[in-house]
Amino acid sequence: VSPAIAPSGSSSSWSGARSRMKIYFCGSIRGGRSDQQLYQRIVNQLHRYGSVLTEHVASAQLSDSGEEGPAGGDRAIHDRDLAWLQQSDVVVAEVTQPSLGVGYELGRAVDMKEKKVLCLFRPSSGRALSAMIRGAADGRRLLVVDYSEEQLEVVLDRFFSSLQSV
């Protein structure tokens, strides 16, 4: 686990009550569903801190072919998810399974200047995290935390506690 997760600087947008926090969770869908059970565990933990706008990402019914969902297909999914991303107070992404969609969501979130982003990566996967993700980490608005599954709850608690203490 990285050193204490604490933002430098302050922003009043992080000081709201946890129950009102809107969380956008990113995880691979079409890039592969091998981490689906971990996503479910993460989403369950995120419910402790607020409302998870994208909890469907963790669904066991969702395959790597994506949603059967809304009329309008991929365009409707893009527009809906982008609206949720804009509404969210914070973004949590599990980035171990490479995903073009997650990378896109993270890029858009970084462009939203007040958005706080936590990227979770498991080095035990044997993969290397993209330099475009790890290199974007600034220790303030975008954090990348290397973790093991056993550390998940502690990492999330530190992150959300840091948001409340700003």
Backbone as a ProteinNet text record, in pm:
[ID]
protein_1_A
[PRIMARY]
VSPAIAPSGSSSSWSGARSRMKIYFCGSIRGGRSDQQLYQRIVNQLHRYGSVLTEHVASAQLSDSGEEGPAGGDRAIHDRDLAWLQQSDVVVAEVTQPSLGVGYELGRAVDMKEKKVLCLFRPSSGRALSAMIRGAADGRRLLVVDYSEEQLEVVLDRFFSSLQSV
[TERTIARY]
86.1	0	89	46.9	124.6	116.5	199.7	193.3	53.4	31.5	-101.2	-159.7	-283.8	-351.1	-410.2	-343.9	-392.4	-366.9	-469.8	-451	-376.1	-301.2	-240.9	-331.5	-345.1	-441.2	-576	-674.2	-805.2	-912.8	-1024.8	-1139.6	-1264.2	-1352.3	-1472.6	-1566.1	-1548.2	-1637.8	-1622.9	-1516.3	-1494.7	-1545.5	-1596.2	-1629.4	-1775	-1851.8	-1991.3	-2004.3	-2124.1	-2149.3	-2129.1	-2075.2	-2049.2	-2174.9	-2287.9	-2409.7	-2453.5	-2411.6	-2449.7	-2349	-2234.6	-2130.6	-2176.2	-2152.7	-2183.5	-2052.3	-2044.6	-1921.8	-1939.5	-1845.4	-1842	-1737.2	-1777.8	-1684.7	-1654.3	-1525.4	-1480.9	-1418.5	-1456.1	-1395.1	-1417.3	-1336.3	-1341.9	-1473	-1531	-1647	-1605.3	-1598.1	-1562.2	-1415.3	-1333	-1191.6	-1166.1	-1269.3	-1257.1	-1322.5	-1386.8	-1465	-1400.7	-1272.2	-1208.5	-1205.2	-1219.2	-1217.3	-1357.3	-1461	-1598.9	-1626.8	-1581.8	-1608.7	-1538.6	-1420.2	-1350.7	-1426.2	-1477.5	-1556.7	-1677	-1741.3	-1856.8	-1814.2	-1700.7	-1649.5	-1620.2	-1560.1	-1530	-1658.7	-1755.8	-1882.7	-1950.5	-1949.2	-2008	-1940.7	-1809.2	-1736.5	-1768.4	-1779.5	-1806.9	-1942.2	-2036.8	-2168	-2155	-2047.2	-2024.2	-1999.8	-1956.2	-1914.4	-2012.6	-2106	-2202.2	-2278	-2335.5	-2415.1	-2324.7	-2328.6	-2245.5	-2330.3	-2298.6	-2378.3	-2365.6	-2254.6	-2224.7	-2209	-2292.9	-2277	-2300.8	-2367.7	-2390.3	-2258.7	-2149.6	-2019.4	-1978.8	-2025.7	-1990.4	-2084.9	-2189	-2290.7	-2236.6	-2270.8	-2232	-2308.2	-2420.4	-2499.4	-2440.3	-2347.2	-2286.2	-2168.4	-2173.4	-2065.2	-1969.1	-1863.2	-1766.3	-1818.1	-1940.8	-2000.6	-2077	-2080.9	-2140.8	-2287.6	-2348.9	-2490.3	-2580.3	-2692.9	-2797.6	-2884.8	-2858	-2930.4	-3006.3	-2979.2	-3069.9	-3088.7	-3208.5	-3232.6	-3130.5	-3076.4	-2972.7	-2834.9	-2825.1	-2701.2	-2581.3	-2468.1	-2341.9	-2347.1	-2412.5	-2422.7	-2497.2	-2605.5	-2683.8	-2602.8	-2526.6	-2442	-2336.6	-2269.5	-2168.4	-2226.6	-2338.8	-2398	-2445.7	-2506.8	-2552.2	-2433.6	-2330.3	-2214.9	-2140.7	-2130.5	-2065	-2144.6	-2276.5	-2360.3	-2336.5	-2328.2	-2299.6	-2161.3	-2064.2	-1928.5	-1928.7	-2001.1	-2008.6	-2078.2	-2179.4	-2253.1	-2172.5	-2077.6	-2008.1	-1918.6	-1899.6	-1807.5	-1666.9	-1657.7	-1530.3	-1537.9	-1420.4	-1410.2	-1316	-1360.2	-1275.3	-1268.1	-1146	-1126.8	-1035.4	-1078	-989.7	-926.8	-795.7	-727.7	-635.1	-645.8	-556.9	-585.8	-712.6	-751.8	-755	-664.7	-662.6	-798.2	-840.2	-969.9	-965.7	-998.8	-1005.5	-1110.6	-1224.6	-1331.7	-1290.5	-1225	-1179	-1076.6	-985.6	-888.5	-956.6	-1058.9	-1134.9	-1204.3	-1269.9	-1338.6	-1240.8	-1123.2	-1023.5	-973.9	-951.7	-910.5	-1015	-1139.6	-1247.5	-1255.3	-1240.1	-1246.2	-1134.1	-1014.5	-901.4	-929.5	-999.3	-1034.3	-1136.7	-1207.5	-1303	-1222.4	-1174.9	-1068	-1087.7	-1208.5	-1229.1	-1255.5	-1248.4	-1280.1	-1162.4	-1186	-1084.6	-1093.8	-979.6	-977	-880.8	-929	-846.1	-838.7	-716.4	-693.5	-630.7	-690.9	-644.1	-579.1	-454.4	-381.1	-319.1	-334.2	-277.5	-151.1	-33	92.1	100.9	33.1	38.1	-20	-88.2	-145.7	-37.3	83.8	191.2	186.7	85.8	73.9	151	176.4	233.9	124.7	106.1	6.1	53.7	-37.2	-5.7	62.3	166.1	235	140.9	38.9	-56.7	-144	-159.5	-235	-139.3	-35.7	57.9	125	156.3	222.8	132.7	1.1	-92.8	-111.3	-67.7	-85.5	-9.6	-80.4	-18	-20.3	-73.3	-75.8	-180.5	-256	-356	-493.3	-506.3	-635.2	-645.5	-536.2	-536	-431.9	-479.8	-393.4	-392.3	-276.1	-264.2	-211.1	-285.1	-245.2	-226	-105.2	-78.8	-128.3	-206.2	-266.1	-280.1	-308.4	-347.4	-493.4	-561.7	-703.4	-726.2	-630.4	-643.6	-640.6	-583.1	-569.7	-683.5	-777.3	-880.1	-955.2	-1009	-1089.3	-1008.5	-883.7	-798.2	-767.3	-737.8	-706.1	-826.3	-944.6	-1064.6	-1095.2	-1080	-1108.6	-1012.8	-885.2	-788.2	-823.3	-859.2	-893.4	-1015.4	-1122.8	-1244.3	-1228.9	-1149	-1121.6	-1045.9	-954.8	-879.8	-971.9	-1075.9	-1171	-1251.2	-1283.7	-1364	-1283.4	-1151.3	-1068.4	-1017.8	-1052.3	-1000.6	-1075
-118.6	0	122.5	222.2	345.1	417.4	518.6	595.8	650.3	708.1	760.6	837.2	808.8	875.3	1003.8	1111.2	1240.8	1344.9	1416.1	1517	1637.1	1702.8	1828.6	1938.9	2043.7	2147.5	2112.2	2196.8	2165.4	2204.1	2139.4	2168.5	2140.2	2237.4	2219.8	2116.2	2080.9	1984.3	1844.5	1819.3	1687.1	1679.7	1788.7	1788.9	1752.5	1715.5	1678.3	1546.9	1519.1	1394.6	1275.6	1166.4	1048	997.9	1002.6	945.7	1018.7	1141.5	1217.9	1202.7	1142.4	1130.4	1039.4	1084.2	1004.6	950.2	818.6	750.4	686.3	713.9	651.7	542.5	417.3	305	260.8	245.4	197.5	59.5	-29.7	-161.6	-213.3	-306.6	-359.6	-433.6	-406.8	-483.7	-555.2	-484	-547.2	-585.8	-531	-567	-698.7	-755.2	-882.9	-874.9	-982.4	-984.7	-1071.1	-1103.4	-1193.9	-1137.8	-1005.7	-945.3	-911.6	-967.3	-932.4	-952.3	-1062.1	-1085.4	-981.3	-940.5	-834	-702.4	-674.5	-553.3	-551.9	-668.5	-676.3	-644.3	-696.2	-667.6	-518.1	-458.2	-315.2	-234.4	-264.4	-191	-206	-325.9	-345.7	-255.4	-242.9	-154.4	-7.7	28	167.6	214.8	123.8	159.8	217	186.5	242.1	392.8	442.1	581.9	668.5	607.2	685.8	600.8	667	602.7	569.9	444.9	401.6	410.9	506.8	532.3	421.2	349.9	249.1	109.6	75.4	-55.4	-170.6	-145.6	-250	-308.1	-232.7	-280.8	-408	-425	-541	-659.6	-643.3	-747.3	-874.1	-988.8	-1117.5	-1144.7	-1077.1	-1095.6	-1020.5	-930.4	-850.8	-928.6	-955.8	-1031.4	-935.1	-991.8	-906.3	-854.8	-890	-829.6	-702.9	-670.2	-544.9	-556.8	-442.1	-435.3	-468.4	-529.1	-551.8	-428	-337.4	-226	-130.7	-7	99.5	108.6	154.9	185.4	291	277.9	372.3	309.8	188.5	112	180.8	168.4	220.2	370.9	446.7	592	622.7	552.3	575.2	539.6	430.8	391.1	498.4	543.7	648.4	773.2	819.9	944.6	931	817.5	792.9	790.5	713.9	700.9	833.1	909.4	1039.4	1133.7	1127.2	1208.7	1167.2	1035.4	988	1034	1027.9	1071.2	1218.9	1299.9	1442.7	1467.7	1387.5	1402.5	1356.4	1267.8	1204.2	1302.4	1273.7	1350.7	1293.2	1163.3	1093	973.6	933.3	819.1	717.2	592.2	481.5	383.1	351.8	261.7	147.2	24.4	-90.6	-105.6	-84.3	-72.4	-189	-298.6	-412.2	-477.5	-498	-554.3	-440.9	-441.7	-332.9	-316.9	-192.4	-162.9	-26.4	-23.4	103.9	195.5	138.3	218.2	282.1	206.2	261.7	371.8	350.6	454.2	581.4	566.5	681	753.2	677.4	737.3	814.1	757.1	824.2	952.7	948.8	1069.5	1179.5	1142.3	1241.3	1294.4	1206.2	1248.8	1346.6	1321.5	1410.9	1549.3	1554.6	1683.9	1760.9	1691.1	1756.3	1799.6	1920.4	1968.6	1942.9	1936.6	1916.2	1770.8	1679.3	1538.9	1467.7	1402.4	1321.2	1178.1	1118.6	987.2	895.1	774.8	670.8	554.1	517.3	401.1	291.4	174.4	59.3	-40.5	-80.2	-174.1	-283.8	-409.7	-525.6	-574	-542.3	-588.5	-740.7	-810.9	-957.3	-1017.5	-937.6	-986.2	-1022	-967.5	-989	-890.8	-806.6	-706	-581	-496.6	-364.5	-262.5	-169	-65.1	32.4	74	168.6	293.5	339.3	462.2	582.1	575.5	685.5	697.6	589.8	594.6	626.4	544	566.8	703.7	743.5	871.9	992.3	972.2	1082.9	1109.8	1016.6	1032.4	1154.8	1240.8	1362	1365.1	1259.3	1253.1	1343.5	1411.9	1504.5	1475.7	1495.5	1470	1328.9	1273	1137	1056.6	953.6	867.1	728	666.4	526.5	452.5	350.8	272.4	127.6	76.2	-66	-134	-241.4	-305.5	-455.2	-526.5	-666.8	-674.7	-778.8	-790.2	-782.7	-831.6	-827.2	-684	-593	-453.7	-363.6	-417.7	-337	-245.6	-300.5	-220.4	-106.6	-134.4	-31.8	78.5	41.2	140.1	231.3	171.8	253.2	342.2	288.3	368.7	487.7	465.8	576.8	683	638.2	731.5	816	750.8	825.5	908.2	860.8	942.3	1069.6	1057.8	1176.1	1279.9	1233.2	1326.3	1401.5	1332.9	1392.9	1490.7	1474.5	1557.4	1684.4	1703.5	1821.1	1945.1
0	0	0	-75.2	-80.4	52.6	72	195.8	216.1	330.5	364.3	247.2	218.3	108.6	163.4	136.8	185.2	78.7	39	-63.3	-10.2	-97.4	-57.5	-107.8	-33	-69	-11	-34.9	19.1	-79.2	-64.2	-147.5	-67.8	-59.3	20.4	-39.1	-167.2	-228.8	-168.6	-95	-36	106.7	161	302.4	331.2	228.8	249.8	324.9	370.1	443.5	350.2	403.7	323.7	254.4	321.3	265.1	138.2	118.8	0.4	-112.4	-86.6	-187.5	-301.4	-424.6	-542.9	-597.3	-608.3	-647.3	-784.3	-873.1	-1004.9	-999.3	-1015.2	-1013.5	-1156.1	-1186.1	-1317.7	-1303.6	-1392.5	-1401.1	-1542.3	-1583.2	-1719	-1744.8	-1860.6	-1906.9	-2035.1	-2144.2	-2272.4	-2279	-2192.2	-2187.4	-2115.7	-2053.7	-1983	-1846	-1806.2	-1681.6	-1573.6	-1585.6	-1489.5	-1347.6	-1329.6	-1195.6	-1143.9	-1206.1	-1169.2	-1020.6	-962.2	-819	-732.2	-770.7	-698.9	-714	-834	-854	-760.2	-744.4	-654.2	-511.6	-471.2	-336.9	-320	-422	-416.2	-407	-492.9	-491.5	-355.5	-299.6	-165.7	-63.6	-70.1	20.9	-6.7	-133.6	-169.1	-115.7	-102.2	-46.6	94.7	163.7	298	292.6	175.5	164	86.1	17.9	-58.3	-157.5	-254.8	-358.9	-477.2	-523.8	-636	-763.3	-847.8	-967.7	-1071	-1069.7	-1172.3	-1113.1	-1017.4	-953.5	-1051.1	-1163.8	-1263.9	-1317.1	-1308.3	-1356.4	-1282.8	-1160.6	-1079.4	-1097.9	-1174.3	-1188.9	-1254.4	-1196.5	-1254.1	-1383.8	-1404.5	-1526.5	-1646.4	-1621.6	-1727.4	-1785.8	-1915.5	-1979.9	-2049.2	-2107.4	-2176.5	-2310.8	-2346.2	-2465.1	-2428.7	-2299.2	-2255.7	-2221.8	-2206.7	-2168.8	-2285.9	-2254.1	-2353.3	-2359.4	-2277.1	-2227.8	-2314	-2289.4	-2330.5	-2481.2	-2517.9	-2658.6	-2697.5	-2815.3	-2855.8	-2847.4	-2791.4	-2791	-2728.1	-2795.9	-2742.6	-2717	-2804.6	-2785.8	-2655.9	-2630	-2508.4	-2384.2	-2392.1	-2279	-2254.2	-2359.2	-2347.1	-2282.1	-2335.2	-2285.6	-2141.5	-2108.2	-1971.1	-1875.9	-1912.1	-1823.4	-1808.6	-1915.3	-1906.3	-1814.6	-1821.5	-1731	-1586.1	-1560.9	-1424.9	-1380.1	-1470.2	-1436.7	-1397.6	-1471.4	-1440.2	-1306.2	-1272.3	-1146.4	-1025.5	-1048.6	-936.5	-861.7	-734.1	-650.7	-657.3	-681.7	-677.2	-772.8	-825.2	-914.7	-850.9	-847.2	-802.3	-917.9	-961.4	-1075.1	-1036.2	-1067.4	-1054.7	-1191.6	-1201.1	-1330.5	-1363.1	-1288.7	-1312.9	-1448	-1480.7	-1610.3	-1712.2	-1811.3	-1908.4	-1977.7	-1995.6	-2055.5	-2123.2	-2250.2	-2322.2	-2259.1	-2221.5	-2162.3	-2031	-1944.5	-1817.1	-1841.8	-1935.2	-1968.5	-2016.4	-2098.6	-2148.6	-2033	-1945.8	-1831	-1742.7	-1721.1	-1637.6	-1702.9	-1832.9	-1903.6	-1893.5	-1909.3	-1897.7	-1755.2	-1656.2	-1515.8	-1483.4	-1534.3	-1509.6	-1567.3	-1679.9	-1739.3	-1656.1	-1568.7	-1478.5	-1356.6	-1357.3	-1269.5	-1120	-1071.1	-927.3	-890.5	-987.1	-963.6	-899.4	-787.7	-719.7	-773.5	-809.9	-872.4	-797.3	-765.5	-704.7	-801.2	-842	-927.2	-842.2	-844.9	-768.3	-863.6	-832.3	-917.1	-832.4	-878.1	-808.3	-879.2	-826.6	-889	-896.1	-805.8	-805.4	-933.3	-1014.2	-1140.1	-1241.3	-1219	-1315	-1430.8	-1434.3	-1539.7	-1499.8	-1599.1	-1573.6	-1602.5	-1513	-1531.7	-1639.6	-1724.2	-1829.7	-1772.9	-1841.4	-1800.7	-1808.8	-1892.9	-1905.1	-1780.5	-1707.1	-1581.1	-1466.9	-1451.6	-1340.6	-1353.3	-1474.4	-1496.6	-1472.8	-1473.5	-1448.8	-1300	-1216.7	-1071.5	-1023.2	-951.6	-898.7	-745.8	-683.4	-537.3	-474.3	-557.3	-504.6	-565	-695.5	-760.4	-815.4	-863.7	-914.7	-837.8	-771.9	-691.9	-752.6	-758.9	-797.7	-676.5	-634.7	-518.1	-560.3	-540.8	-557.3	-431.2	-446.6	-330	-353.5	-246.8	-256.5	-212.5	-250.2	-215.6	-64.7	12.5	158.9	211.8	136.6	179.8	132.6	55	-9.6	86.6	194.5	286.8	348.6	385.9	446.5	345.9	221.9	118.7	94.4	81.2	57.9	177.9	297.5	416.8	425.9	398.1	400.6	297.1	178.5	71.7	109.7	151.1	182.1	309.3	404.6	524.1	485.9	389.1	346.4	282.6	215.3	153.9	259.9	367.6	473.9	558.2	559.1	647.9	581	455	383.6	424.8
[MASK]
++++++++++++++++++++++++++++++++++++++++++++++++++++++++++++++++++++++++++++++++++++++++++++++++++++++++++++++++++++++++++++++++++++++++++++++++++++++++++++++++++++++

